[in-house]
Amino acid sequence: MWFRKQLTLAPKRRGFHLITREIVDELPEIRNISTGLMHVQILHTSASLTLNENADPDVRHDMAAFLNDRVPGNLPYFRHTLEGDDVRVI
């Protein structure tokens, strides 16, 4: 059995966000699946997905702190600005 669905998630500002609940709420069909494989593709030009166990909320904080240190959102030589400024979030 194959199942495909396109979802639109609520907009988020720069940072690391839990989206599991949004996805599960949009896919009631998965309640009938006991074993499977899910492919998630994100169609955003400057966003990415990470998979974490979510046992410790400090993981998101630490990942955001690392990213903000390495790639501040206000670098003057960034050209990708169509979606607005990135706001530094920890």
N, C-alpha and C positions, 0 to 999 in steps of 0.2 A: 504494500500500500504506500502511495506517495501522497503527501499533503504539502501544499504550498500556500503561503499567505504573506501579503505585504502589510507591514505595520507602520504607523506613524507615531513616534513617541513624542511626548511633550518636550519642548525646547529646554535645553540646559545651558548654564554658563560654564566657563572653563572649570575643570575639576574632574573628580572621579565620582561617579554616581551609580547607585544601585538601580538597575532597571529590571531585575527579575520579576517583581510584582507587576510592572506594566506589561511585560511580555506575557506572563501567565494569564493576566486578566484579558488580554486580547486574543488568547488562544484557548478557549474552553475545550476545543477538540482534543487537546493533549491529555485530558483526564481519562480518555478511553484508550490511551496507548501505554502499554506496560514496558515495552522495550523499543528503543529507536535511536536515531541519530539526528541531531538538529544542526543545520548549517545556518549561521547568522551572517548576513552581509550588511554592512553599514554603507549607506549611500551619501555620506557627508565628506566633503573635501578635506577637512582637517580634524576629523575625529577618529578614534580607534576603539577597539574593544579589548578588554583584558578579562581573563577568568581568574577569580580568586575564591577561596573557600569561604570567606566572609566570617570566619570565626572570631577575628580580632578587628574591631573598628579602627584601630590605629594603623592598619595596613593602608587604608585609603589616605589617611593623613600623611604617612611617610612617603607614599608614592607621589602625592601632590607636592610635598615639600621638596622632594628630589627634582621633580619636573620644573617647578618654579625656580629652583636654583640654577638649573642647567639651561632652561629656555624661558626667560621672562617674557611675558606677553606684550611688552612694549618696546621690543628691539626696533630701532629706527630703520633697519635695512630689510625688514619683512615686507614683502609685496602683497601677500595674501590678506586682504583687508575687506573683501566684499561682504563678509558676514559680521563686520564690526570688530571692535577692540575685544581682546581677550582680557577678562578680569582675573586678577591673581586671587586664587581661593585656596585656603588651607582649612 
